[in-house]
Amino acid sequence: MEQLLTTRELASRLRVSPTTVRHWTQAGLIPALKIKSNVYRYDFTAVRNALEKQRGELPKGGEGDED
């Protein structure tokens, strides 16, 4: 396991806001280790794998939608 990241560090690596990371955590979209109330740590590899898996499950937009 690599070093665990804070919400802010993960957001920086993913190029999203810390608020987005918190929303993804609350929605259960990314794995997180809860340290205490509203304090989480993240394994970057596990988060990246979860996001890639979800991305593969999403329908591709715009294909075949032309009239």
N, C-alpha and C positions, 0 to 999 in steps of 0.2 A: 504494500500500500504506500502510495506517495504521501507527501505532506498534505495535511488537510488545510483547506482554504476557508477564509472568512467569506461572508456574503459579498462584501465589497471586492475582495480579490477575485472571486469567481466571476462576478459581474464584469470586471475589467478584462479577464481572459476571454469571456464570451462576447464582449463588446455589447453588453446590454446594461440597463440600469440595475442598481441593487433592488429597486422596487420590483422589477420583473423577476429577479431571482426569488424574492420573497413570495411573489404570486405563484410561481412555478412550484415552490416548496409546499405552500399551503394547498395547492391543487393536487399534490402528489405526483407531479410530472417528473421530478428529479429526486434522486435519493439524497438524504441529508441525515446527519447525526445531530440530534438535539442535545445540546450541552446543558442548557437550562431554559427557562421560559423565554421564548423568542430569540434564542441564541443558537445558531446552527453552524456546523462545519461541513465541508463538502470535499469529497474525493473527485478531483477533476476528471479522471479517466471514467469513473462510474457515471458521472453526470453526462459526459460526452457520449458514452455508449447509450444511455437512456434517451438522450435527445435524438441520436441517430436512428435508434429503433423506432421512435415515434414518428420521425420524419419519413421513414420507409413505409409506415402504416397509413400515412395521410394520402388521400387521393390527389393526383396531380391536377392542379387547376389549369384551366384554359385549354386543355386538350380536347378536341372534339366538340367544343362549345360553339363553334361558328355556325351561323344560320345561313 
